[in-house]
Amino acid sequence: MKAKLTFAVTLMVSLTLCVVVVGMVAVLMIALFEEKVDNSEIFKLISPAFQTIVGGFIGLLAGVKLSHDDKDNK
């Protein structure tokens, strides 16, 4: 039961991370080619948000993996 729950959580987090990263890359690519937008401002806005989202999801995935492995060894 716990393995199924871990798999479901890992799958949801991975899919959400993929959607967020693809969305942010799409917005970045659109903004880079828009003439009205200053490219240096785009990088200032997106870089911290991108790092926070990716770091949070990777931390969550690592925590789920570590907690799942810890229970199996006991």
PQR file with spaces between the fields and no chain letter, atoms N, CA, C, O and H, PARSE charges and radii, in Angstrom:
ATOM       1  N    MET     1       0.820   -1.203    0.000 -0.4000 1.5000
ATOM       2  CA   MET     1       0.000    0.000    0.000 -0.0000 2.0000
ATOM       3  C    MET     1       0.861    1.263    0.000  0.5500 1.7000
ATOM       4  O    MET     1       0.606    2.217   -0.736 -0.5500 1.4000
ATOM       5  N    LYS     2       1.902    1.236    0.860 -0.4000 1.5000
ATOM       6  CA   LYS     2       2.760    2.412    0.948 -0.0000 2.0000
ATOM       7  C    LYS     2       3.546    2.607   -0.350  0.5500 1.7000
ATOM       8  O    LYS     2       3.806    3.739   -0.757 -0.5500 1.4000
ATOM       9  H    LYS     2       2.109    0.461    1.458  0.4000 1.0000
ATOM      10  N    ALA     3       3.922    1.504   -0.995 -0.4000 1.5000
ATOM      11  CA   ALA     3       4.663    1.612   -2.258 -0.0000 2.0000
ATOM      12  C    ALA     3       3.797    2.254   -3.335  0.5500 1.7000
ATOM      13  O    ALA     3       4.293    3.040   -4.143 -0.5500 1.4000
ATOM      14  H    ALA     3       3.711    0.584   -0.665  0.4000 1.0000
ATOM      15  N    LYS     4       2.507    1.925   -3.352 -0.4000 1.5000
ATOM      16  CA   LYS     4       1.603    2.529   -4.333 -0.0000 2.0000
ATOM      17  C    LYS     4       1.434    4.018   -4.077  0.5500 1.7000
ATOM      18  O    LYS     4       1.390    4.816   -5.013 -0.5500 1.4000
ATOM      19  H    LYS     4       2.105    1.287   -2.696  0.4000 1.0000
ATOM      20  N    LEU     5       1.340    4.387   -2.811 -0.4000 1.5000
ATOM      21  CA   LEU     5       1.202    5.797   -2.457 -0.0000 2.0000
ATOM      22  C    LEU     5       2.460    6.575   -2.829  0.5500 1.7000
ATOM      23  O    LEU     5       2.381    7.680   -3.368 -0.5500 1.4000
ATOM      24  H    LEU     5       1.375    3.738   -2.050  0.4000 1.0000
ATOM      25  N    THR     6       3.619    5.990   -2.538 -0.4000 1.5000
ATOM      26  CA   THR     6       4.879    6.630   -2.903 -0.0000 2.0000
ATOM      27  C    THR     6       4.983    6.798   -4.408  0.5500 1.7000
ATOM      28  O    THR     6       5.413    7.846   -4.891 -0.5500 1.4000
ATOM      29  H    THR     6       3.683    5.094   -2.100  0.4000 1.0000
ATOM      30  N    PHE     7       4.592    5.769   -5.152 -0.4000 1.5000
ATOM      31  CA   PHE     7       4.617    5.850   -6.610 -0.0000 2.0000
ATOM      32  C    PHE     7       3.679    6.942   -7.117  0.5500 1.7000
ATOM      33  O    PHE     7       4.036    7.703   -8.016 -0.5500 1.4000
ATOM      34  H    PHE     7       4.243    4.918   -4.759  0.4000 1.0000
ATOM      35  N    ALA     8       2.477    7.018   -6.538 -0.4000 1.5000
ATOM      36  CA   ALA     8       1.505    8.022   -6.967 -0.0000 2.0000
ATOM      37  C    ALA     8       2.014    9.439   -6.688  0.5500 1.7000
ATOM      38  O    ALA     8       1.886   10.324   -7.534 -0.5500 1.4000
ATOM      39  H    ALA     8       2.188    6.399   -5.807  0.4000 1.0000
ATOM      40  N    VAL     9       2.587    9.649   -5.509 -0.4000 1.5000
ATOM      41  CA   VAL     9       3.104   10.973   -5.162 -0.0000 2.0000
ATOM      42  C    VAL     9       4.281   11.335   -6.070  0.5500 1.7000
ATOM      43  O    VAL     9       4.365   12.457   -6.568 -0.5500 1.4000
ATOM      44  H    VAL     9       2.690    8.930   -4.822  0.4000 1.0000
ATOM      45  N    THR    10       5.181   10.384   -6.282 -0.4000 1.5000
ATOM      46  CA   THR    10       6.331   10.636   -7.150 -0.0000 2.0000
ATOM      47  C    THR    10       5.886   10.947   -8.570  0.5500 1.7000
ATOM      48  O    THR    10       6.437   11.843   -9.209 -0.5500 1.4000
ATOM      49  H    THR    10       5.113    9.472   -5.878  0.4000 1.0000
ATOM      50  N    LEU    11       4.912   10.229   -9.062 -0.4000 1.5000
ATOM      51  CA   LEU    11       4.401   10.465  -10.410 -0.0000 2.0000
ATOM      52  C    LEU    11       3.749   11.840  -10.527  0.5500 1.7000
ATOM      53  O    LEU    11       3.984   12.553  -11.502 -0.5500 1.4000
ATOM      54  H    LEU    11       4.464    9.501   -8.543  0.4000 1.0000
ATOM      55  N    MET    12       2.931   12.221   -9.540 -0.4000 1.5000
ATOM      56  CA   MET    12       2.286   13.538   -9.578 -0.0000 2.0000
ATOM      57  C    MET    12       3.308   14.660   -9.521  0.5500 1.7000
ATOM      58  O    MET    12       3.200   15.638  -10.259 -0.5500 1.4000
ATOM      59  H    MET    12       2.740   11.642   -8.748  0.4000 1.0000
ATOM      60  N    VAL    13       4.303   14.524   -8.644 -0.4000 1.5000
ATOM      61  CA   VAL    13       5.322   15.564   -8.513 -0.0000 2.0000
ATOM      62  C    VAL    13       6.140   15.665   -9.800  0.5500 1.7000
ATOM      63  O    VAL    13       6.447   16.767  -10.255 -0.5500 1.4000
ATOM      64  H    VAL    13       4.391   13.729   -8.044  0.4000 1.0000
ATOM      65  N    SER    14       6.488   14.538  -10.378 -0.4000 1.5000
ATOM      66  CA   SER    14       7.272   14.548  -11.618 -0.0000 2.0000
ATOM      67  C    SER    14       6.494   15.172  -12.768  0.5500 1.7000
ATOM      68  O    SER    14       7.038   15.975  -13.527 -0.5500 1.4000
ATOM      69  H    SER    14       6.238   13.643  -10.008  0.4000 1.0000
ATOM      70  N    LEU    15       5.236   14.811  -12.897 -0.4000 1.5000
ATOM      71  CA   LEU    15       4.417   15.391  -13.964 -0.0000 2.0000
ATOM      72  C    LEU    15       4.225   16.892  -13.768  0.5500 1.7000
ATOM      73  O    LEU    15       4.295   17.662  -14.726 -0.5500 1.4000
ATOM      74  H    LEU    15       4.794   14.159  -12.281  0.4000 1.0000
ATOM      75  N    THR    16       3.987   17.300  -12.541 -0.4000 1.5000
ATOM      76  CA   THR    16       3.822   18.722  -12.255 -0.0000 2.0000
ATOM      77  C    THR    16       5.105   19.483  -12.557  0.5500 1.7000
ATOM      78  O    THR    16       5.067   20.572  -13.130 -0.5500 1.4000
ATOM      79  H    THR    16       3.930   16.675  -11.762  0.4000 1.0000
ATOM      80  N    LEU    17       6.246   18.907  -12.170 -0.4000 1.5000
ATOM      81  CA   LEU    17       7.524   19.547  -12.457 -0.0000 2.0000
ATOM      82  C    LEU    17       7.731   19.683  -13.956  0.5500 1.7000
ATOM      83  O    LEU    17       8.188   20.726  -14.423 -0.5500 1.4000
ATOM      84  H    LEU    17       6.277   18.023  -11.705  0.4000 1.0000
ATOM      85  N    CYS    18       7.402   18.650  -14.715 -0.4000 1.5000
ATOM      86  CA   CYS    18       7.550   18.707  -16.173 -0.0000 2.0000
ATOM      87  C    CYS    18       6.673   19.794  -16.777  0.5500 1.7000
ATOM      88  O    CYS    18       7.124   20.543  -17.644 -0.5500 1.4000
ATOM      89  H    CYS    18       7.031   17.802  -14.336  0.4000 1.0000
ATOM      90  N    VAL    19       5.431   19.888  -16.332 -0.4000 1.5000
ATOM      91  CA   VAL    19       4.513   20.903  -16.860 -0.0000 2.0000
ATOM      92  C    VAL    19       5.018   22.303  -16.534  0.5500 1.7000
ATOM      93  O    VAL    19       4.986   23.190  -17.387 -0.5500 1.4000
ATOM      94  H    VAL    19       5.065   19.280  -15.627  0.4000 1.0000
ATOM      95  N    VAL    20       5.483   22.505  -15.309 -0.4000 1.5000
ATOM      96  CA   VAL    20       5.971   23.826  -14.902 -0.0000 2.0000
ATOM      97  C    VAL    20       7.216   24.209  -15.698  0.5500 1.7000
ATOM      98  O    VAL    20       7.330   25.342  -16.168 -0.5500 1.4000
ATOM      99  H    VAL    20       5.510   21.784  -14.616  0.4000 1.0000
ATOM     100  N    VAL    21       8.142   23.276  -15.850 -0.4000 1.5000
ATOM     101  CA   VAL    21       9.374   23.581  -16.577 -0.0000 2.0000
ATOM     102  C    VAL    21       9.079   23.868  -18.049  0.5500 1.7000
ATOM     103  O    VAL    21       9.627   24.815  -18.613 -0.5500 1.4000
ATOM     104  H    VAL    21       8.049   22.356  -15.468  0.4000 1.0000
ATOM     105  N    VAL    22       8.226   23.068  -18.672 -0.4000 1.5000
ATOM     106  CA   VAL    22       7.870   23.306  -20.078 -0.0000 2.0000
ATOM     107  C    VAL    22       7.162   24.656  -20.223  0.5500 1.7000
ATOM     108  O    VAL    22       7.430   25.394  -21.171 -0.5500 1.4000
ATOM     109  H    VAL    22       7.781   22.298  -18.214  0.4000 1.0000
ATOM     110  N    GLY    23       6.267   24.982  -19.296 -0.4000 1.5000
ATOM     111  CA   GLY    23       5.577   26.274  -19.339 -0.0000 2.0000
ATOM     112  C    GLY    23       6.523   27.447  -19.189  0.5500 1.7000
ATOM     113  O    GLY    23       6.415   28.439  -19.910 -0.5500 1.4000
ATOM     114  H    GLY    23       6.049   24.383  -18.526  0.4000 1.0000
ATOM     115  N    MET    24       7.453   27.333  -18.250 -0.4000 1.5000
ATOM     116  CA   MET    24       8.401   28.427  -18.038 -0.0000 2.0000
ATOM     117  C    MET    24       9.342   28.583  -19.231  0.5500 1.7000
ATOM     118  O    MET    24       9.672   29.706  -19.614 -0.5500 1.4000
ATOM     119  H    MET    24       7.541   26.527  -17.665  0.4000 1.0000
ATOM     120  N    VAL    25       9.770   27.488  -19.813 -0.4000 1.5000
ATOM     121  CA   VAL    25      10.636   27.566  -20.991 -0.0000 2.0000
ATOM     122  C    VAL    25       9.870   28.173  -22.171  0.5500 1.7000
ATOM     123  O    VAL    25      10.429   28.967  -22.928 -0.5500 1.4000
ATOM     124  H    VAL    25       9.502   26.576  -19.502  0.4000 1.0000
ATOM     125  N    ALA    26       8.601   27.807  -22.329 -0.4000 1.5000
ATOM     126  CA   ALA    26       7.792   28.372  -23.410 -0.0000 2.0000
ATOM     127  C    ALA    26       7.635   29.880  -23.242  0.5500 1.7000
ATOM     128  O    ALA    26       7.776   30.633  -24.205 -0.5500 1.4000
ATOM     129  H    ALA    26       8.146   27.162  -21.714  0.4000 1.0000
ATOM     130  N    VAL    27       7.345   30.317  -22.026 -0.4000 1.5000
ATOM     131  CA   VAL    27       7.210   31.755  -21.767 -0.0000 2.0000
ATOM     132  C    VAL    27       8.533   32.469  -22.010  0.5500 1.7000
ATOM     133  O    VAL    27       8.556   33.565  -22.571 -0.5500 1.4000
ATOM     134  H    VAL    27       7.230   29.706  -21.243  0.4000 1.0000
ATOM     135  N    LEU    28       9.627   31.855  -21.594 -0.4000 1.5000
ATOM     136  CA   LEU    28      10.938   32.459  -21.813 -0.0000 2.0000
ATOM     137  C    LEU    28      11.242   32.581  -23.301  0.5500 1.7000
ATOM     138  O    LEU    28      11.749   33.611  -23.746 -0.5500 1.4000
ATOM     139  H    LEU    28       9.608   30.965  -21.139  0.4000 1.0000
ATOM     140  N    MET    29      10.942   31.557  -24.061 -0.4000 1.5000
ATOM     141  CA   MET    29      11.214   31.604  -25.496 -0.0000 2.0000
ATOM     142  C    MET    29      10.343   32.646  -26.208  0.5500 1.7000
ATOM     143  O    MET    29      10.816   33.351  -27.100 -0.5500 1.4000
ATOM     144  H    MET    29      10.530   30.721  -23.699  0.4000 1.0000
ATOM     145  N    ILE    30       9.093   32.737  -25.816 -0.4000 1.5000
ATOM     146  CA   ILE    30       8.210   33.757  -26.403 -0.0000 2.0000
ATOM     147  C    ILE    30       8.710   35.155  -26.053  0.5500 1.7000
ATOM     148  O    ILE    30       8.738   36.046  -26.902 -0.5500 1.4000
ATOM     149  H    ILE    30       8.709   32.164  -25.092  0.4000 1.0000
ATOM     150  N    ALA    31       9.105   35.338  -24.795 -0.4000 1.5000
ATOM     151  CA   ALA    31       9.564   36.659  -24.351 -0.0000 2.0000
ATOM     152  C    ALA    31      10.883   37.046  -25.007  0.5500 1.7000
ATOM     153  O    ALA    31      11.122   38.226  -25.265 -0.5500 1.4000
ATOM     154  H    ALA    31       9.083   34.614  -24.106  0.4000 1.0000
ATOM     155  N    LEU    32      11.736   36.072  -25.277 -0.4000 1.5000
ATOM     156  CA   LEU    32      13.018   36.401  -25.900 -0.0000 2.0000
ATOM     157  C    LEU    32      12.859   36.965  -27.306  0.5500 1.7000
ATOM     158  O    LEU    32      13.655   37.794  -27.747 -0.5500 1.4000
ATOM     159  H    LEU    32      11.542   35.114  -25.067  0.4000 1.0000
ATOM     160  N    PHE    33      11.835   36.513  -27.997 -0.4000 1.5000
ATOM     161  CA   PHE    33      11.644   36.958  -29.374 -0.0000 2.0000
ATOM     162  C    PHE    33      10.644   38.108  -29.496  0.5500 1.7000
ATOM     163  O    PHE    33      10.400   38.590  -30.602 -0.5500 1.4000
ATOM     164  H    PHE    33      11.188   35.839  -27.639  0.4000 1.0000
ATOM     165  N    GLU    34      10.067   38.551  -28.394 -0.4000 1.5000
ATOM     166  CA   GLU    34       9.161   39.697  -28.405 -0.0000 2.0000
ATOM     167  C    GLU    34      10.002   40.976  -28.371  0.5500 1.7000
ATOM     168  O    GLU    34      10.862   41.138  -27.504 -0.5500 1.4000
ATOM     169  H    GLU    34      10.265   38.160  -27.495  0.4000 1.0000
ATOM     170  N    GLU    35       9.752   41.865  -29.304 -0.4000 1.5000
ATOM     171  CA   GLU    35      10.560   43.069  -29.424 -0.0000 2.0000
ATOM     172  C    GLU    35      10.273   44.101  -28.327  0.5500 1.7000
ATOM     173  O    GLU    35      11.126   44.936  -28.026 -0.5500 1.4000
ATOM     174  H    GLU    35       9.054   41.733  -30.007  0.4000 1.0000
ATOM     175  N    LYS    36       9.096   44.049  -27.738 -0.4000 1.5000
ATOM     176  CA   LYS    36       8.723   45.033  -26.715 -0.0000 2.0000
ATOM     177  C    LYS    36       9.324   44.709  -25.345  0.5500 1.7000
ATOM     178  O    LYS    36       9.316   45.553  -24.448 -0.5500 1.4000
ATOM     179  H    LYS    36       8.402   43.371  -27.983  0.4000 1.0000
ATOM     180  N    VAL    37       9.838   43.505  -25.185 -0.4000 1.5000
ATOM     181  CA   VAL    37      10.303   43.048  -23.876 -0.0000 2.0000
ATOM     182  C    VAL    37      11.824   43.129  -23.813  0.5500 1.7000
ATOM     183  O    VAL    37      12.522   42.705  -24.734 -0.5500 1.4000
ATOM     184  H    VAL    37       9.844   42.820  -25.913  0.4000 1.0000
ATOM     185  N    ASP    38      12.327   43.685  -22.704 -0.4000 1.5000
ATOM     186  CA   ASP    38      13.766   43.747  -22.469 -0.0000 2.0000
ATOM     187  C    ASP    38      14.239   42.381  -21.946  0.5500 1.7000
ATOM     188  O    ASP    38      13.770   41.923  -20.904 -0.5500 1.4000
ATOM     189  H    ASP    38      11.760   44.029  -21.956  0.4000 1.0000
ATOM     190  N    ASN    39      15.151   41.743  -22.654 -0.4000 1.5000
ATOM     191  CA   ASN    39      15.581   40.386  -22.307 -0.0000 2.0000
ATOM     192  C    ASN    39      16.254   40.299  -20.944  0.5500 1.7000
ATOM     193  O    ASN    39      16.122   39.284  -20.261 -0.5500 1.4000
ATOM     194  H    ASN    39      15.532   42.116  -23.501  0.4000 1.0000
ATOM     195  N    SER    40      16.967   41.332  -20.536 -0.4000 1.5000
ATOM     196  CA   SER    40      17.627   41.277  -19.227 -0.0000 2.0000
ATOM     197  C    SER    40      16.593   41.240  -18.094  0.5500 1.7000
ATOM     198  O    SER    40      16.824   40.607  -17.063 -0.5500 1.4000
ATOM     199  H    SER    40      17.075   42.157  -21.091  0.4000 1.0000
ATOM     200  N    GLU    41      15.476   41.904  -18.281 -0.4000 1.5000
ATOM     201  CA   GLU    41      14.418   41.877  -17.258 -0.0000 2.0000
ATOM     202  C    GLU    41      13.749   40.512  -17.172  0.5500 1.7000
ATOM     203  O    GLU    41      13.360   40.086  -16.084 -0.5500 1.4000
ATOM     204  H    GLU    41      15.288   42.418  -19.118  0.4000 1.0000
ATOM     205  N    ILE    42      13.611   39.825  -18.288 -0.4000 1.5000
ATOM     206  CA   ILE    42      13.013   38.488  -18.279 -0.0000 2.0000
ATOM     207  C    ILE    42      13.858   37.543  -17.439  0.5500 1.7000
ATOM     208  O    ILE    42      13.322   36.784  -16.631 -0.5500 1.4000
ATOM     209  H    ILE    42      13.928   40.171  -19.172  0.4000 1.0000
ATOM     210  N    PHE    43      15.178   37.582  -17.624 -0.4000 1.5000
ATOM     211  CA   PHE    43      16.047   36.697  -16.859 -0.0000 2.0000
ATOM     212  C    PHE    43      16.026   37.035  -15.375  0.5500 1.7000
ATOM     213  O    PHE    43      16.111   36.137  -14.537 -0.5500 1.4000
ATOM     214  H    PHE    43      15.613   38.199  -18.281  0.4000 1.0000
ATOM     215  N    LYS    44      15.912   38.322  -15.037 -0.4000 1.5000
ATOM     216  CA   LYS    44      15.835   38.715  -13.633 -0.0000 2.0000
ATOM     217  C    LYS    44      14.561   38.186  -12.979  0.5500 1.7000
ATOM     218  O    LYS    44      14.577   37.830  -11.801 -0.5500 1.4000
ATOM     219  H    LYS    44      15.842   39.052  -15.717  0.4000 1.0000
ATOM     220  N    LEU    45      13.468   38.130  -13.722 -0.4000 1.5000
ATOM     221  CA   LEU    45      12.202   37.666  -13.165 -0.0000 2.0000
ATOM     222  C    LEU    45      12.095   36.148  -13.109  0.5500 1.7000
ATOM     223  O    LEU    45      11.594   35.597  -12.129 -0.5500 1.4000
ATOM     224  H    LEU    45      13.456   38.419  -14.679  0.4000 1.0000
ATOM     225  N    ILE    46      12.552   35.481  -14.135 -0.4000 1.5000
ATOM     226  CA   ILE    46      12.318   34.037  -14.235 -0.0000 2.0000
ATOM     227  C    ILE    46      13.357   33.222  -13.467  0.5500 1.7000
ATOM     228  O    ILE    46      13.017   32.161  -12.944 -0.5500 1.4000
ATOM     229  H    ILE    46      12.959   35.928  -14.931  0.4000 1.0000
ATOM     230  N    SER    47      14.580   33.663  -13.381 -0.4000 1.5000
ATOM     231  CA   SER    47      15.631   32.867  -12.744 -0.0000 2.0000
ATOM     232  C    SER    47      15.313   32.471  -11.299  0.5500 1.7000
ATOM     233  O    SER    47      15.402   31.285  -10.981 -0.5500 1.4000
ATOM     234  H    SER    47      14.856   34.525  -13.806  0.4000 1.0000
ATOM     235  N    PRO    48      14.951   33.389  -10.416 -0.5600 1.5000
ATOM     236  CA   PRO    48      14.644   32.963   -9.037  0.2800 2.0000
ATOM     237  C    PRO    48      13.419   32.060   -8.947  0.5500 1.7000
ATOM     238  O    PRO    48      13.401   31.111   -8.164 -0.5500 1.4000
ATOM     239  N    ALA    49      12.405   32.351   -9.740 -0.4000 1.5000
ATOM     240  CA   ALA    49      11.205   31.511   -9.715 -0.0000 2.0000
ATOM     241  C    ALA    49      11.519   30.110  -10.213  0.5500 1.7000
ATOM     242  O    ALA    49      11.067   29.125   -9.628 -0.5500 1.4000
ATOM     243  H    ALA    49      12.420   33.122  -10.377  0.4000 1.0000
ATOM     244  N    PHE    50      12.278   30.018  -11.274 -0.4000 1.5000
ATOM     245  CA   PHE    50      12.650   28.724  -11.845 -0.0000 2.0000
ATOM     246  C    PHE    50      13.468   27.915  -10.839  0.5500 1.7000
ATOM     247  O    PHE    50      13.204   26.728  -10.645 -0.5500 1.4000
ATOM     248  H    PHE    50      12.644   30.818  -11.749  0.4000 1.0000
ATOM     249  N    GLN    51      14.446   28.537  -10.205 -0.4000 1.5000
ATOM     250  CA   GLN    51      15.282   27.843   -9.234 -0.0000 2.0000
ATOM     251  C    GLN    51      14.477   27.388   -8.019  0.5500 1.7000
ATOM     252  O    GLN    51      14.706   26.296   -7.499 -0.5500 1.4000
ATOM     253  H    GLN    51      14.660   29.501  -10.363  0.4000 1.0000
ATOM     254  N    THR    52      13.546   28.206   -7.569 -0.4000 1.5000
ATOM     255  CA   THR    52      12.727   27.844   -6.418 -0.0000 2.0000
ATOM     256  C    THR    52      11.828   26.657   -6.725  0.5500 1.7000
ATOM     257  O    THR    52      11.729   25.727   -5.924 -0.5500 1.4000
ATOM     258  H    THR    52      13.360   29.093   -7.992  0.4000 1.0000
ATOM     259  N    ILE    53      11.179   26.682   -7.872 -0.4000 1.5000
ATOM     260  CA   ILE    53      10.258   25.610   -8.232 -0.0000 2.0000
ATOM     261  C    ILE    53      11.011   24.302   -8.444  0.5500 1.7000
ATOM     262  O    ILE    53      10.621   23.270   -7.897 -0.5500 1.4000
ATOM     263  H    ILE    53      11.260   27.437   -8.523  0.4000 1.0000
ATOM     264  N    VAL    54      12.066   24.332   -9.217 -0.4000 1.5000
ATOM     265  CA   VAL    54      12.827   23.114   -9.491 -0.0000 2.0000
ATOM     266  C    VAL    54      13.464   22.585   -8.198  0.5500 1.7000
ATOM     267  O    VAL    54      13.423   21.382   -7.940 -0.5500 1.4000
ATOM     268  H    VAL    54      12.382   25.170   -9.661  0.4000 1.0000
ATOM     269  N    GLY    55      14.035   23.445   -7.409 -0.4000 1.5000
ATOM     270  CA   GLY    55      14.646   23.013   -6.144 -0.0000 2.0000
ATOM     271  C    GLY    55      13.645   22.408   -5.176  0.5500 1.7000
ATOM     272  O    GLY    55      13.938   21.412   -4.515 -0.5500 1.4000
ATOM     273  H    GLY    55      14.069   24.422   -7.618  0.4000 1.0000
ATOM     274  N    GLY    56      12.475   23.004   -5.091 -0.4000 1.5000
ATOM     275  CA   GLY    56      11.439   22.468   -4.212 -0.0000 2.0000
ATOM     276  C    GLY    56      10.967   21.098   -4.636  0.5500 1.7000
ATOM     277  O    GLY    56      10.827   20.201   -3.805 -0.5500 1.4000
ATOM     278  H    GLY    56      12.237   23.813   -5.628  0.4000 1.0000
ATOM     279  N    PHE    57      10.722   20.929   -5.914 -0.4000 1.5000
ATOM     280  CA   PHE    57      10.259   19.631   -6.407 -0.0000 2.0000
ATOM     281  C    PHE    57      11.341   18.564   -6.283  0.5500 1.7000
ATOM     282  O    PHE    57      11.037   17.425   -5.927 -0.5500 1.4000
ATOM     283  H    PHE    57      10.836   21.658   -6.589  0.4000 1.0000
ATOM     284  N    ILE    58      12.575   18.898   -6.564 -0.4000 1.5000
ATOM     285  CA   ILE    58      13.654   17.920   -6.436 -0.0000 2.0000
ATOM     286  C    ILE    58      13.844   17.539   -4.969  0.5500 1.7000
ATOM     287  O    ILE    58      14.083   16.372   -4.660 -0.5500 1.4000
ATOM     288  H    ILE    58      12.823   19.822   -6.853  0.4000 1.0000
ATOM     289  N    GLY    59      13.742   18.497   -4.079 -0.4000 1.5000
ATOM     290  CA   GLY    59      13.812   18.186   -2.646 -0.0000 2.0000
ATOM     291  C    GLY    59      12.687   17.276   -2.203  0.5500 1.7000
ATOM     292  O    GLY    59      12.903   16.360   -1.409 -0.5500 1.4000
ATOM     293  H    GLY    59      13.548   19.445   -4.330  0.4000 1.0000
ATOM     294  N    LEU    60      11.493   17.518   -2.706 -0.4000 1.5000
ATOM     295  CA   LEU    60      10.357   16.663   -2.360 -0.0000 2.0000
ATOM     296  C    LEU    60      10.552   15.247   -2.884  0.5500 1.7000
ATOM     297  O    LEU    60      10.291   14.278   -2.172 -0.5500 1.4000
ATOM     298  H    LEU    60      11.318   18.261   -3.351  0.4000 1.0000
ATOM     299  N    LEU    61      11.007   15.126   -4.118 -0.4000 1.5000
ATOM     300  CA   LEU    61      11.266   13.796   -4.679 -0.0000 2.0000
ATOM     301  C    LEU    61      12.365   13.068   -3.907  0.5500 1.7000
ATOM     302  O    LEU    61      12.250   11.868   -3.659 -0.5500 1.4000
ATOM     303  H    LEU    61      11.220   15.914   -4.697  0.4000 1.0000
ATOM     304  N    ALA    62      13.417   13.770   -3.529 -0.4000 1.5000
ATOM     305  CA   ALA    62      14.492   13.148   -2.753 -0.0000 2.0000
ATOM     306  C    ALA    62      13.996   12.714   -1.384  0.5500 1.7000
ATOM     307  O    ALA    62      14.361   11.640   -0.907 -0.5500 1.4000
ATOM     308  H    ALA    62      13.510   14.745   -3.731  0.4000 1.0000
ATOM     309  N    GLY    63      13.170   13.534   -0.748 -0.4000 1.5000
ATOM     310  CA   GLY    63      12.618   13.175    0.552 -0.0000 2.0000
ATOM     311  C    GLY    63      11.718   11.960    0.490  0.5500 1.7000
ATOM     312  O    GLY    63      11.772   11.097    1.366 -0.5500 1.4000
ATOM     313  H    GLY    63      12.874   14.407   -1.136  0.4000 1.0000
ATOM     314  N    VAL    64      10.888   11.885   -0.541 -0.4000 1.5000
ATOM     315  CA   VAL    64      10.008   10.722   -0.703 -0.0000 2.0000
ATOM     316  C    VAL    64      10.839    9.470   -0.937  0.5500 1.7000
ATOM     317  O    VAL    64      10.551    8.417   -0.368 -0.5500 1.4000
ATOM     318  H    VAL    64      10.844   12.587   -1.252  0.4000 1.0000
ATOM     319  N    LYS    65      11.868    9.579   -1.769 -0.4000 1.5000
ATOM     320  CA   LYS    65      12.715    8.427   -2.071 -0.0000 2.0000
ATOM     321  C    LYS    65      13.473    7.970   -0.831  0.5500 1.7000
ATOM     322  O    LYS    65      13.549    6.771   -0.561 -0.5500 1.4000
ATOM     323  H    LYS    65      12.102   10.434   -2.231  0.4000 1.0000
ATOM     324  N    LEU    66      14.033    8.909   -0.073 -0.4000 1.5000
ATOM     325  CA   LEU    66      14.781    8.545    1.120 -0.0000 2.0000
ATOM     326  C    LEU    66      13.893    7.938    2.200  0.5500 1.7000
ATOM     327  O    LEU    66      14.285    6.975    2.859 -0.5500 1.4000
ATOM     328  H    LEU    66      13.970    9.883   -0.292  0.4000 1.0000
ATOM     329  N    SER    67      12.714    8.490    2.381 -0.4000 1.5000
ATOM     330  CA   SER    67      11.810    7.951    3.402 -0.0000 2.0000
ATOM     331  C    SER    67      11.289    6.576    3.003  0.5500 1.7000
ATOM     332  O    SER    67      11.070    5.720    3.861 -0.5500 1.4000
ATOM     333  H    SER    67      12.396    9.273    1.846  0.4000 1.0000
ATOM     334  N    HIS    68      11.091    6.361    1.713 -0.4000 1.5000
ATOM     335  CA   HIS    68      10.619    5.052    1.240 -0.0000 2.0000
ATOM     336  C    HIS    68      11.721    4.000    1.412  0.5500 1.7000
ATOM     337  O    HIS    68      11.436    2.880    1.835 -0.5500 1.4000
ATOM     338  H    HIS    68      11.269    7.056    1.016  0.4000 1.0000
ATOM     339  N    ASP    69      12.966    4.341    1.093 -0.4000 1.5000
ATOM     340  CA   ASP    69      14.067    3.405    1.238 -0.0000 2.0000
ATOM     341  C    ASP    69      14.346    3.100    2.701  0.5500 1.7000
ATOM     342  O    ASP    69      14.738    1.979    3.026 -0.5500 1.4000
ATOM     343  H    ASP    69      13.197    5.251    0.749  0.4000 1.0000
ATOM     344  N    ASP    70      14.156    4.061    3.587 -0.4000 1.5000
ATOM     345  CA   ASP    70      14.422    3.880    5.004 -0.0000 2.0000
ATOM     346  C    ASP    70      13.487    2.837    5.606  0.5500 1.7000
ATOM     347  O    ASP    70      13.917    2.046    6.445 -0.5500 1.4000
ATOM     348  H    ASP    70      13.837    4.972    3.323  0.4000 1.0000
ATOM     349  N    LYS    71      12.235    2.818    5.203 -0.4000 1.5000
ATOM     350  CA   LYS    71      11.252    1.870    5.748 -0.0000 2.0000
ATOM     351  C    LYS    71      11.505    0.451    5.232  0.5500 1.7000
ATOM     352  O    LYS    71      11.238   -0.523    5.936 -0.5500 1.4000
ATOM     353  H    LYS    71      11.886    3.460    4.521  0.4000 1.0000
ATOM     354  N    ASP    72      12.021    0.333    4.001 -0.4000 1.5000
ATOM     355  CA   ASP    72      12.240   -0.999    3.423 -0.0000 2.0000
ATOM     356  C    ASP    72      13.397   -1.732    4.098  0.5500 1.7000
ATOM     357  O    ASP    72      13.386   -2.961    4.171 -0.5500 1.4000
ATOM     358  H    ASP    72      12.238    1.124    3.429  0.4000 1.0000
ATOM     359  N    ASN    73      14.388   -1.000    4.591 -0.4000 1.5000
ATOM     360  CA   ASN    73      15.567   -1.619    5.170 -0.0000 2.0000
ATOM     361  C    ASN    73      15.329   -2.137    6.587  0.5500 1.7000
ATOM     362  O    ASN    73      16.076   -3.001    7.047 -0.5500 1.4000
ATOM     363  H    ASN    73      14.397   -0.002    4.532  0.4000 1.0000
ATOM     364  N    LYS    74      14.336   -1.649    7.278 -0.4000 1.5000
ATOM     365  CA   LYS    74      14.121   -2.050    8.683 -0.0000 2.0000
ATOM     366  C    LYS    74      13.451   -3.377    8.809  0.5500 1.7000
ATOM     367  O    LYS    74      13.206   -3.842    9.923 -0.5500 1.4000
ATOM     368  H    LYS    74      13.729   -0.947    6.904  0.4000 1.0000
